[in-house]
Amino acid sequence: MAIPRISVHTKPVHDGTSPPLSPLRLDGVVDYPAEFAAQYREKGYWIGQTHSALLDSAVSAHPDRPAVVDPRRTVTYAELSERVQVIAGAFAAEGLGRGDRVIVHMPNTVEYVEVVFALFEIGALPVFALAAHRSAEIHQFCTAATARGYVTVDKFGLTSYGDLATEIDTDFPEVSTFVIPVGDESWAAGRPLPRVDRSLPSDVAFLQLSGGTTGTPKLIPRTHDDYLYSVRESARICHIDSSSVMLAVLPISHNFTMSSPGLLGMIAVGGCVVMAPDPSPDTCLRLIEEHAVTHAALVPPVLIAWLNSSALADRDISSLESVWVGGAKLPEEAARRVAPELGCTLTQVFGMAEGLVNYTRIGDDDATITTTQGRPISPDDEVRVVDDAGVPVADGLAGHLQTRGPYTIRGYYRAPEHNRKAFTADGFYATGDIVVRDPRGYLTVVGRSKDQINRGGEKIAPAMVENHLLAHHEIHDVSVVGIPDDALGERICAYVIRRDPESGTPTASQLRAFLRTERQVAAYTIPDRFEFVTEFPTTSVGKIDKKSQGS
């Protein structure tokens, strides 16, 4: 079956009356070496398109097609474009502009898409927080990004985001805060911003968040050129077109949901994105039936919940063509259930916000689809699998994954010390994954070398959770580890030494409440299990033996 090609257009970077733009230089960004950038342009990977131009192409080709749907409203491509220009004007009127970093902290709503593309229009850089993040994380992001803006909603479901905006407004007086009433378009009104691109394709388009191994977020700078190359290729590999309808089940700001092929892939081909307010089977299977959804991006726990749901028998999901599953390794047993029980194909996705993305392909044999995590997007994705000493290992042997290529970053934002550890001298990113590569280039993930917990696709730094728990006055010490779990891959377990071992306090429920209310951390970072001990196991050199704790 032929893979469809995507027609693309670029957008003028000035209107003939204003001076041409100069490249945006952000202090702390590691650029692609000039010889590599020239090679990626020459080979047609980087085509000189910005995210604003991507939307313009879709509007020109499909003005009346639905672009984004949520429970409150549906917007066509033309309506989305008009709204983007009005919101861009509102942002510009508040003094935001090219190069400003703006924290976007929003759930799965139409407003999210409008805000992000409005920021692209003014040349500002969205910093993609997850809706699950709370005060502790947002404060970190504002500091790390030197943010000039913070955008959120008033409330969504049972969560009030407006209170957090007030807190940010107080603690960061230099940050302009915007609280959007969901479903109320009158919050931004006035003159639309004149239609001219305020970014160059080589500019950093936005900053994403790395899972990291410490409590300090690492910011990932992605350019328009490199990111949109991966988006276009993802759309082509996954066979989506203007008739495709994607259900956004996971947080829309997650790299997977944004680009693999995600929201941006759908916009690239003129498809439609249906926003799911939650990932439950009842909600999602109903939306698949109502909107004739053709594709959905899932993490293994969500897929397994769908497979095990009694709601499957009550819903017509025959429109579903494919599910893309990534974020964590999918058990082979669950992979084999997809075709017979959901009636669609499975595409395994293994990627990272730093760059490299792998897919199984439509037409691959069953063994490849159910047991591997795919092969890279690009012929110029360079992949090395090395041993502990950095020496390449033969195909079929497990080793550390290193990679560089036309959409993999060369360094984190303002993190020179960490970059020296995370990137090799010749520019390969050390992903922290242990993989096996077969002779065809397909990768199978077999573990992690980084001190990081992968809980259902969300990466949690044990050190961050430990630091929050150690703030409790009744805790002497704590060690946080990942423990195996069939559904989530890993759960979080905290081994706690109380200051007074005889007291019986704090209890597990008290510590969960402490993290949730006093430390205000994201719910997915709160340990699933607490074990109260009097000492930790140690290695022969006296360090805490986390491997034995997590076994």
Secondary structure, 3 states (H helix, E strand, C coil): CCCCCCCCCCCCCCCCCCCCCCCCCCCCCCCCCHHHHHHHHHCCCCCCCCHHHHHHHHHHHCCCCEEEECCCCEEEHHHHHHHHHHHHHHHHHCCCCCCCEEEEECCCCHHHHHHHHHHHHHCCEEEECCCCCCHHHHHHHHHHHCCCEEEEECEECCEECHHHHHHHHHHCCCCEEEEECCCCHHHCCCCCCCCCCCCCCCCEEEEEEECCCCCCCEEEEEEHHHHHHHHHHHHHHCCCCCCCEEEECCCCCCHHHHHCCHHHHHHHHCCEEEECCCCCHHHHHHHHHHHCCCEEEECHHHHHHHHCCHHHHHCCCCCCCEEEECCCCCCHHHHHHHHHHHCCEEEEEEECCCCCEEECCCCCCHHHHHHCCCEECCCCCEEEEECCCCCECCCCCEEEEEEECCCCCCCCCCCHHHHHHHECCCCCEEEEEEEEECCCCCEEEEEECCCCEEECCEEECHHHHHHHHCCCCCEEEEEEEEEEECCCEEEEEEEEEECCCCCCCCCHHHHHHHHHHHCCCCHHHCCCEEEECCCCCECCCCCECHHHHHC
